[in-house]
Amino acid sequence: MYKVTLRARGKQFDYNSAPDQSPLDAARNEFIPFPVGCRRGGCGMCKVKVLNGDYEQDLVRSKEALSDEELENSFALGCCMTPKSDLDLISIEDYENSFQKADIESVETRVLYPKYALTQSIALRILETITNKAEELGIKVNAAVIDDGANLKAFIRMDEAPLLSGTIAQNKAYTSAAFGRPTHEWYSMIKDDPALLTGIVHTDRLVVFGGGFPLIFKGIIVGGIGVSGGTSDQDVQCALAGLKIFEETCQK
């Protein structure tokens, strides 16, 4: 058996193919989305670029869909080839998209840059984890998740949670995301500097007590969590529960 690595639909798939089996048939047996058409070679739907590895292909059938130049440059039909070693393949769609991506990236290096964005699903999971922790502690809290632009991504006010705490929770999330550090670290940084202590606390939306944590992925701030409604320590415990589920999800 030979190992086949297929890049298709923007993903990578690893599977095994017997020496007398086409990579297409082996992939379909494993429910892997190898591009497929007529399976006779004429349509060219299963065309791939062979990035690495040795193979044989039925040239008579392959020439119905591939030019001589393509054959010389390691293009093949998944239905008309058999592996003679481990293979590294990429679908023609992904291969062409890789060139388009390179063109886009050349522009990005000049005027744009990519960024990560929090999804709705992880924001809601964070809130669910926070409220579960609050119930465990016997408190009612407000909890907020914001993105890296300080836009409110998700918010919840538990039944009977203090009304004022709703704004405080959002401001904790804002503070943590804006500076990339938990809100409870602020007081220790400013308490010995009278000018800073009396001045910075007037900064709009700044919170200097516990309950806010930044969400960081691969060293980049992608958002923040804010919890308010219990004591400072209880808010921190709830926020840490939400932070933990975020970090665990990112590692999967």
Residue frames relative to the residue before (quaternion, step in Angstrom):
aa qw qx qy qz dx dy dz
M 1.0000 0.0000 0.0000 0.0000 0.00 0.00 0.00
Y 0.2082 -0.7672 0.5960 0.1132 3.52 -1.09 0.76
K 0.4366 -0.6769 0.5273 0.2705 3.53 -1.15 0.68
V 0.1100 -0.7756 0.6196 0.0490 3.56 -0.96 0.92
T 0.1207 -0.7537 0.6422 0.0700 3.55 -0.96 0.94
L 0.0581 -0.8097 0.5838 -0.0159 3.56 -0.65 1.15
R 0.1543 -0.7455 0.6415 0.0945 3.55 -0.95 0.94
A 0.2275 0.7614 -0.5671 0.2167 3.56 -0.51 1.23
R 0.8342 0.1317 -0.1329 0.5187 3.56 -1.09 0.77
G 0.6776 -0.5220 0.2882 0.4304 3.56 1.06 0.73
K 0.6823 0.4365 -0.2849 0.5126 3.59 1.26 0.21
Q 0.3670 -0.7006 0.5609 0.2445 3.55 -1.32 0.21
F 0.0852 -0.7890 0.6083 0.0104 3.55 -0.93 0.98
D 0.1301 -0.7803 0.6093 0.0543 3.57 -0.96 0.92
Y 0.1715 0.7736 -0.5931 0.1425 3.57 -0.86 0.97
N 0.4698 -0.6729 0.4988 0.2788 3.58 -1.32 0.07
S 0.0924 -0.7789 0.6188 0.0425 3.53 -1.18 0.69
A 0.4416 -0.6829 0.5162 0.2688 3.56 -0.97 0.86
P 0.6401 -0.5544 0.3625 0.3893 3.64 -1.14 0.53
D 0.7447 0.3680 -0.2200 0.5115 3.60 1.10 -0.57
Q 0.6103 0.5447 -0.3348 0.4677 3.58 1.28 0.29
S 0.4456 -0.6778 0.5056 0.2940 3.57 -0.95 0.79
P 0.5845 -0.5827 0.4249 0.3719 3.62 -1.08 0.61
L 0.6062 0.5559 -0.3566 0.4432 3.57 1.13 -0.61
D 0.6871 0.4740 -0.2957 0.4645 3.59 0.78 -0.97
A 0.6459 0.5196 -0.3263 0.4542 3.59 0.97 -0.82
A 0.6537 0.5120 -0.3099 0.4631 3.58 1.02 -0.82
R 0.6698 0.4969 -0.3140 0.4537 3.58 0.88 -0.87
N 0.6112 0.5491 -0.3529 0.4477 3.60 1.09 -0.60
E 0.7171 0.3961 -0.2293 0.5256 3.56 1.20 -0.59
F 0.4587 -0.7032 0.4217 0.3425 3.59 1.32 0.20
I 0.3702 0.6970 -0.5051 0.3492 3.54 1.09 0.83
P 0.4492 -0.7486 0.4251 0.2392 3.62 -0.74 1.03
F 0.0405 0.7802 -0.6166 0.0966 3.57 0.47 1.22
P 0.5044 -0.6509 0.4556 0.3382 3.64 -0.76 0.92
V 0.0110 -0.8284 0.5574 -0.0533 3.58 -0.73 1.02
G 0.0735 -0.7896 0.6084 0.0297 3.55 -1.13 0.71
C 0.8542 -0.0744 0.0736 0.5094 3.55 -0.64 -1.14
R 0.3147 -0.7732 0.4780 0.2733 3.60 1.26 -0.47
R 0.6255 0.5108 -0.3549 0.4711 3.61 1.22 0.37
G 0.6075 -0.6012 0.3382 0.3938 3.58 1.28 -0.03
G 0.6163 0.6158 -0.3474 0.3468 3.56 1.10 -0.50
C 0.7150 0.4873 -0.2727 0.4207 3.60 0.99 -0.75
G 0.3465 -0.7736 0.4715 0.2434 3.59 1.11 -0.56
M 0.3915 0.7492 -0.4638 0.2652 3.60 1.25 0.13
C 0.7315 0.4135 -0.2370 0.4876 3.58 1.10 -0.63
K 0.2840 0.7827 -0.5080 0.2206 3.59 1.18 0.49
V 0.0163 -0.7860 0.6174 -0.0273 3.54 -0.98 0.93
K 0.3577 -0.6606 0.6024 0.2697 3.50 -1.36 0.26
V 0.2886 -0.7483 0.5734 0.1672 3.58 -0.81 1.03
L 0.2270 -0.8096 0.5317 0.1014 3.56 -0.41 1.24
N 0.7963 -0.0599 0.0703 0.5978 3.55 1.11 -0.66
G 0.6705 0.5092 -0.3649 0.3974 3.56 -1.07 0.69
D 0.4183 -0.6896 0.5401 0.2403 3.53 -1.35 0.37
Y 0.0527 0.7953 -0.5980 0.0849 3.55 -1.08 0.78
E 0.2582 -0.7078 0.6240 0.2071 3.51 -1.36 0.19
Q 0.0329 -0.8036 0.5932 0.0366 3.56 -1.07 0.61
D 0.5394 -0.6040 0.4901 0.3226 3.51 -1.25 0.59
L 0.2729 -0.8147 0.4890 0.1506 3.57 -0.10 1.28
V 0.6003 0.5675 -0.3709 0.4242 3.59 1.04 -0.67
R 0.7125 0.4245 -0.2512 0.4990 3.57 0.86 -0.95
S 0.6540 0.5432 -0.3224 0.4164 3.58 0.95 -0.84
K 0.6566 0.5405 -0.3182 0.4189 3.58 1.01 -0.79
E 0.5209 0.6117 -0.4271 0.4148 3.57 1.23 -0.12
A 0.7946 0.2706 -0.1331 0.5270 3.61 1.13 -0.57
L 0.7504 0.3592 -0.2011 0.5172 3.59 1.18 -0.45
S 0.4188 -0.6853 0.5354 0.2615 3.55 -1.07 0.76
D 0.6572 -0.4922 0.3773 0.4283 3.57 -1.26 0.28
E 0.6328 0.5387 -0.3323 0.4460 3.57 1.02 -0.77
E 0.6505 0.5069 -0.3143 0.4703 3.58 0.99 -0.83
L 0.6408 0.5212 -0.3249 0.4606 3.57 0.98 -0.81
E 0.6620 0.5065 -0.3006 0.4635 3.57 1.00 -0.82
N 0.7401 0.3983 -0.2112 0.4991 3.59 1.14 -0.63
S 0.6187 -0.6299 0.3146 0.3484 3.55 1.12 0.83
F 0.3900 0.6309 -0.5592 0.3704 3.55 0.91 0.92
A 0.0054 -0.8001 0.5984 -0.0406 3.54 -1.05 0.78
L 0.4200 -0.6572 0.5560 0.2873 3.52 -1.37 0.21
G 0.5042 -0.6967 0.4253 0.2820 3.56 -0.74 1.06
C 0.6944 0.4761 -0.2748 0.4643 3.56 1.11 -0.64
C 0.7432 0.4102 -0.2046 0.4873 3.59 1.22 -0.41
M 0.6627 0.4815 -0.3039 0.4864 3.57 1.22 0.35
T 0.1303 -0.7545 0.6344 0.1061 3.55 -1.28 0.43
P 0.4787 -0.6989 0.4501 0.2823 3.61 -0.97 0.81
K 0.1649 -0.7581 0.6224 0.1035 3.52 -1.22 0.66
S 0.7444 0.0884 -0.0963 0.6548 3.53 1.41 0.14
D 0.6805 -0.3914 0.3578 0.5056 3.57 -1.24 -0.20
L 0.1929 -0.8027 0.5595 0.0731 3.58 -1.03 0.83
D 0.1511 -0.7314 0.6575 0.0995 3.51 -1.25 0.68
L 0.0009 -0.8351 0.5448 -0.0760 3.58 -0.38 1.29
I 0.0774 -0.7615 0.6387 0.0790 3.55 -1.25 0.46
S 0.4877 -0.6680 0.4740 0.3021 3.56 -0.89 0.94
I 0.6160 -0.5705 0.3848 0.3834 3.57 -1.11 0.61
E 0.6191 0.5474 -0.3462 0.4441 3.60 1.05 -0.70
D 0.6906 0.4558 -0.2794 0.4871 3.59 0.88 -0.92
Y 0.6107 0.5539 -0.3473 0.4468 3.58 1.08 -0.70
E 0.6871 0.4636 -0.2825 0.4829 3.58 0.89 -0.91
N 0.6384 0.5295 -0.3265 0.4533 3.57 1.04 -0.75
S 0.6003 0.5729 -0.3650 0.4221 3.58 1.10 -0.64
F 0.6457 0.4942 -0.3243 0.4835 3.59 1.10 -0.63
Q 0.6272 0.5173 -0.3342 0.4768 3.57 1.05 -0.75
K 0.6336 0.5298 -0.3252 0.4606 3.57 1.03 -0.81
A 0.6371 0.5296 -0.3321 0.4510 3.57 1.01 -0.81
D 0.6333 0.5212 -0.3272 0.4692 3.58 1.06 -0.77
I 0.6547 0.5099 -0.3050 0.4673 3.56 1.00 -0.89
E 0.6633 0.5178 -0.3076 0.4442 3.56 0.95 -0.89
S 0.6087 0.5464 -0.3647 0.4448 3.58 1.10 -0.59
V 0.6344 0.4951 -0.3186 0.5009 3.55 1.17 -0.61
E 0.6393 0.5554 -0.3253 0.4207 3.57 0.97 -0.91
T 0.6461 0.5286 -0.3392 0.4338 3.58 1.00 -0.72
R 0.6894 0.4700 -0.2788 0.4755 3.57 1.21 -0.45
V 0.8595 0.0989 -0.0005 0.5014 3.59 0.79 -0.98
L 0.7755 0.2768 -0.1430 0.5491 3.60 1.20 -0.33
Y 0.0718 -0.7681 0.6271 0.1082 3.53 -1.31 0.15
P 0.5072 -0.6555 0.4579 0.3214 3.61 -1.07 0.65
K 0.0865 -0.7897 0.6053 0.0497 3.57 -1.22 0.43
Y 0.4310 -0.6577 0.5493 0.2829 3.52 -1.30 0.42
A 0.1211 -0.7893 0.5993 0.0572 3.56 -1.11 0.68
L 0.4872 -0.6531 0.5002 0.2929 3.56 -1.00 0.86
T 0.3212 -0.7369 0.5597 0.2016 3.55 -1.04 0.76
Q 0.6440 -0.5093 0.4054 0.4020 3.54 -1.28 0.38
S 0.6633 0.5395 -0.3227 0.4059 3.57 0.88 -0.92
I 0.6936 0.4454 -0.3035 0.4780 3.63 0.86 -0.83
A 0.6063 0.5521 -0.3646 0.4411 3.61 1.04 -0.67
L 0.6813 0.4761 -0.2897 0.4747 3.58 0.95 -0.85
R 0.6200 0.5291 -0.3457 0.4649 3.60 1.07 -0.67
I 0.6162 0.5408 -0.3394 0.4610 3.56 1.03 -0.76
L 0.6778 0.4871 -0.2972 0.4637 3.59 0.86 -0.93
E 0.6358 0.5298 -0.3322 0.4524 3.58 0.97 -0.80
T 0.6620 0.5020 -0.3028 0.4669 3.57 0.97 -0.87
I 0.6397 0.5286 -0.3205 0.4567 3.57 1.00 -0.82
T 0.6977 0.4616 -0.2878 0.4663 3.60 0.82 -0.92
N 0.5995 0.5424 -0.3633 0.4631 3.59 1.10 -0.58
K 0.6540 0.4966 -0.3079 0.4804 3.57 1.01 -0.81
A 0.6304 0.5353 -0.3330 0.4529 3.60 1.01 -0.78
E 0.6463 0.5060 -0.3177 0.4746 3.57 0.99 -0.82
E 0.6202 0.5388 -0.3351 0.4613 3.58 1.05 -0.75
L 0.7139 0.4298 -0.2401 0.4979 3.60 1.07 -0.79
G 0.4453 -0.7176 0.4316 0.3170 3.58 1.28 -0.16
I 0.5744 0.5698 -0.3912 0.4386 3.58 1.08 0.73
K 0.3450 -0.7010 0.5844 0.2193 3.54 -1.34 0.32
V 0.0021 -0.8378 0.5442 -0.0452 3.58 -0.60 1.08
N 0.3411 -0.6307 0.6403 0.2753 3.44 -1.48 0.15
A 0.0402 -0.8050 0.5919 0.0032 3.58 -0.97 0.76
A 0.0804 -0.8042 0.5889 0.0012 3.54 -1.01 0.89
V 0.1148 -0.7397 0.6580 0.0823 3.52 -1.24 0.63
I 0.0525 -0.7956 0.6032 0.0215 3.58 -0.81 0.98
D 0.4638 -0.6568 0.5049 0.3138 3.57 -1.23 0.36
D 0.7445 -0.4320 0.2678 0.4329 3.57 -1.28 -0.03
G 0.6753 0.4575 -0.2984 0.4955 3.58 1.25 -0.21
A 0.5303 -0.6545 0.3727 0.3893 3.57 1.33 0.32
N 0.4238 0.6726 -0.4880 0.3603 3.58 1.18 0.50
L 0.4808 -0.6734 0.4785 0.2939 3.56 -0.91 0.91
K 0.2139 -0.7992 0.5548 0.0886 3.56 -0.62 1.18
A 0.7818 -0.1212 0.1097 0.6018 3.57 0.99 -0.85
F 0.0070 -0.7958 0.6044 -0.0373 3.55 -1.10 0.75
I 0.0166 0.7877 -0.6159 -0.0019 3.55 -1.13 0.66
R 0.1363 -0.7369 0.6550 0.0972 3.52 -1.15 0.74
M 0.3533 -0.7357 0.5379 0.2113 3.54 -0.54 1.17
D 0.6514 -0.5134 0.3801 0.4095 3.57 -1.17 0.54
E 0.8568 0.0950 -0.1243 0.4913 3.53 -0.90 1.07
A 0.3803 0.6975 -0.5147 0.3224 3.61 1.16 0.38
P 0.6088 -0.5851 0.3811 0.3766 3.63 -1.02 0.70
L 0.5111 -0.6694 0.4488 0.2988 3.57 -0.90 0.94
L 0.6615 0.5273 -0.3149 0.4303 3.58 0.88 -0.93
S 0.6235 0.5811 -0.3349 0.4019 3.55 1.09 -0.69
G 0.5271 0.6368 -0.4160 0.3789 3.59 1.18 -0.35
T 0.6854 0.4573 -0.2724 0.4969 3.56 0.93 -0.93
I 0.6349 0.5341 -0.3356 0.4461 3.58 0.99 -0.81
A 0.6369 0.5318 -0.3321 0.4486 3.60 0.95 -0.85
Q 0.6711 0.4876 -0.3026 0.4695 3.58 0.92 -0.86
N 0.6617 0.5000 -0.3089 0.4655 3.58 1.03 -0.74
K 0.5979 0.5346 -0.3619 0.4751 3.59 1.11 -0.56
A 0.6451 0.5076 -0.3196 0.4734 3.58 0.95 -0.86
Y 0.6440 0.5287 -0.3107 0.4574 3.57 0.99 -0.88
T 0.6693 0.5107 -0.3014 0.4477 3.60 0.85 -0.99
S 0.6875 0.4892 -0.2933 0.4494 3.58 0.86 -0.93
A 0.6848 0.4672 -0.2898 0.4784 3.59 0.99 -0.78
A 0.6486 0.5488 -0.3203 0.4189 3.58 1.02 -0.79
F 0.7997 0.2652 -0.1272 0.5234 3.58 1.04 -0.76
G 0.4367 -0.7369 0.4353 0.2771 3.60 1.24 -0.07
R 0.6856 0.4065 -0.3066 0.5203 3.59 1.11 0.62
P 0.5995 -0.5640 0.4171 0.3855 3.61 -1.16 0.55
T 0.5728 -0.6283 0.4078 0.3327 3.55 -1.08 0.73
H 0.6396 0.5529 -0.3476 0.4055 3.62 1.03 -0.64
E 0.6025 0.5713 -0.3618 0.4239 3.61 1.22 -0.24
W 0.5315 0.6835 -0.3914 0.3118 3.56 1.22 -0.41
Y 0.6823 0.5194 -0.3259 0.3981 3.60 0.72 -1.00
S 0.6586 0.5103 -0.3200 0.4511 3.58 0.93 -0.84
M 0.6516 0.5172 -0.3226 0.4515 3.59 1.13 -0.54
I 0.7917 0.3495 -0.1646 0.4732 3.61 1.00 -0.74
K 0.5129 0.7071 -0.4033 0.2726 3.59 1.18 -0.44
D 0.7321 0.4174 -0.2411 0.4814 3.61 1.07 -0.61
D 0.6495 0.4471 -0.3183 0.5262 3.57 1.29 0.19
P 0.3208 -0.8041 0.4619 0.1928 3.62 0.01 1.26
A 0.6624 0.5069 -0.3207 0.4488 3.59 0.89 -0.85
L 0.6795 0.4777 -0.2833 0.4794 3.56 0.94 -0.91
L 0.6410 0.5491 -0.3188 0.4313 3.56 0.98 -0.92
T 0.7431 0.3992 -0.2306 0.4850 3.58 0.87 -0.90
G 0.7114 0.4824 -0.2644 0.4373 3.57 1.13 -0.54
I 0.7261 0.4736 -0.2744 0.4161 3.56 0.74 -1.04
V 0.5894 0.5925 -0.3784 0.3979 3.58 1.13 -0.53
H 0.6233 0.5228 -0.3440 0.4690 3.58 1.25 -0.19
T 0.4358 0.6873 -0.4623 0.3522 3.57 1.29 0.04
D 0.5192 -0.6706 0.4353 0.3021 3.56 -0.80 1.03
R 0.8645 0.1203 -0.1378 0.4682 3.55 -0.97 1.03
L 0.4891 0.6553 -0.4464 0.3633 3.61 1.22 0.08
V 0.0647 -0.7730 0.6311 0.0102 3.57 -0.94 0.99
V 0.1557 -0.8308 0.5323 0.0463 3.59 -0.78 1.03
F 0.6433 0.4489 -0.3662 0.5006 3.59 1.09 0.64
G 0.7406 -0.5213 0.2393 0.3498 3.54 -1.26 0.57
G 0.5659 0.6115 -0.4619 0.3042 3.51 -1.30 0.56
G 0.7143 0.3899 -0.2585 0.5206 3.57 1.27 -0.03
F 0.0051 0.7978 -0.6020 0.0331 3.58 -0.95 0.92
P 0.4254 -0.6845 0.5184 0.2860 3.59 -1.01 0.73
L 0.3167 -0.6899 0.6112 0.2242 3.55 -1.25 0.50
I 0.0122 -0.8233 0.5639 -0.0639 3.56 -0.50 1.21
F 0.0310 -0.7869 0.6159 -0.0210 3.55 -0.88 1.02
K 0.8381 -0.0664 -0.0173 0.5412 3.56 -0.69 1.18
G 0.7292 -0.4570 0.2293 0.4547 3.54 0.96 0.92
I 0.6463 0.4973 -0.3100 0.4887 3.59 1.30 0.05
I 0.4169 -0.6934 0.5283 0.2575 3.58 -0.92 0.91
V 0.0856 -0.8224 0.5622 0.0134 3.57 -0.64 1.12
G 0.8018 -0.1371 0.0863 0.5752 3.59 1.27 -0.07
G 0.2934 -0.7506 0.5596 0.1932 3.52 -1.28 -0.36
I 0.2956 -0.7211 0.6017 0.1750 3.53 -1.31 0.49
G 0.0011 0.7882 -0.6152 -0.0159 3.55 -1.07 0.72
V 0.0359 -0.7905 0.6113 -0.0122 3.58 -0.94 0.94
S 0.0939 0.7857 -0.6060 0.0812 3.57 -0.98 0.87
G 0.4914 0.6521 -0.4824 0.3173 3.54 -1.08 0.79
G 0.7307 0.3200 -0.2089 0.5657 3.55 1.21 -0.49
T 0.6912 -0.3434 0.3297 0.5436 3.55 -1.12 -0.60
S 0.6904 -0.4556 0.3374 0.4494 3.57 -1.25 0.22
D 0.6666 0.5011 -0.3042 0.4605 3.60 0.92 -0.89
Q 0.6570 0.5011 -0.3175 0.4652 3.59 0.97 -0.80
D 0.6290 0.5251 -0.3330 0.4666 3.58 1.01 -0.77
V 0.6354 0.5248 -0.3229 0.4654 3.57 1.02 -0.81
Q 0.6456 0.5228 -0.3278 0.4500 3.61 0.90 -0.86
C 0.6681 0.4970 -0.3002 0.4652 3.57 0.94 -0.88
A 0.6663 0.5015 -0.3004 0.4630 3.56 0.93 -0.92
L 0.6375 0.5297 -0.3271 0.4539 3.59 1.02 -0.77
A 0.6056 0.5444 -0.3530 0.4607 3.58 1.09 -0.66
G 0.6635 0.4913 -0.2974 0.4796 3.56 1.00 -0.83
L 0.6374 0.5268 -0.3206 0.4620 3.56 1.02 -0.81
K 0.6383 0.5419 -0.3269 0.4382 3.58 0.99 -0.82
I 0.6800 0.4739 -0.3136 0.4633 3.61 0.86 -0.84
F 0.5948 0.5465 -0.3608 0.4663 3.60 1.12 -0.60
E 0.7020 0.4698 -0.2793 0.4565 3.58 0.79 -0.99
E 0.6447 0.5132 -0.3274 0.4624 3.59 1.00 -0.75
T 0.6511 0.5122 -0.3147 0.4633 3.58 0.99 -0.80
C 0.6438 0.5305 -0.3187 0.4500 3.59 1.02 -0.78
Q 0.6828 0.4980 -0.2867 0.4512 3.60 1.11 -0.59
K 0.5662 0.6113 -0.3916 0.3903 3.59 1.22 -0.26
